[in-house]
């Protein structure tokens, strides 16, 4: 099938390359010429394992190309929209500017048999509102919503071998039938593997993604709240999480206490969920998401407070920061707890020296005063305090260098081998297992 993908950022670039790998003819469209030029050479502007290789395969096969020309969407049977929906600058709600702009730019090139498929995370009610716009209805095209569930660092696998496919279909039976047939054809190889398929309406599909992220965020903040009790009581939150995680009603995933969550999805999605709930008059969600957000932000402050307790004298005190991206196998710095802690400690006057395998240069572009180490040994040399804030394997599996007298490592992800650090002279502090 000929497919267009509107928006070639993280979501769109991955989706376009993945659809080409499934055999479809794909054109990716974006207004950013520099981004398009890079993609057409087979290199993304983001780090995602395997993405550059998949892009290069698609380009070489002729199944994939990128352009800024929206007219290239003409003739495609399906049009995926995967633009960003960031938090609004004037509030907690989602900013739909890019989504509206993408759809408006696409409208002149739609025909009556086309299916527009939204993948962006949007407030519930968005799809219905878009489908009812006179300008969209005039095209005769059909709108469907097909939320994405990508994990950064695993995005390609999550696209070509997802754990579920969700279709949000219009109420009109003929349009719903068309949209389902088109998506079934696009995802035929995925459906052949018996991938679970949920076929539902617009609002349910929209709520699936934001509800999933809200639940995951809640689970993280829950274990971080428990970690505070564990610290106060002298318990070990990691062993506690292992124990409760064996209950299959709970599960062990996302029960890792630490500096908290960040990135381009969870923080803005729970805030957008809260804002939309307020518009709908649902107060319980507002209270719950507010608490989840507050606990998460408290974890960052807790790490900073620990450093200040250990180093009340700021002058000449070196703090080594291991990791800047919000998670390993990514260079994403959006709402990164690691970068937030590093810059705030630097602003407080500490000599912060940071290292990240992929995000260091991006972080320095955002904060030119940030000092980057050549390697992790350089970062840790003569450090008074070391902070593990992103659990890259390079940090969690390597043997640490010898500590200076009195040095402390704060394991902000509870991922280090405590005994290895103690053997090298470091005092150790974890989260919920001090």
PyMOL commands that set and color helices and strands:
alter all, ss='L'
color gray80, all
select helices_A, chain A and resi 10-21+33-40+51-61+70-73+97-107+126-131+134-137+155-160+173-186+188-191+202-233+237-245+266-280+283-310+337-347+360-366+376-380+393-396+418-423
alter helices_A, ss='H'
color red, helices_A
select strands_A, chain A and resi 2-6+25-29+64-67+78-81+115-118+142-145+165-169+197-201+318-322+351-355+371-372+385-388+408-411+427-429
alter strands_A, ss='S'
color yellow, strands_A
deselect
rebuild
show_as cartoon
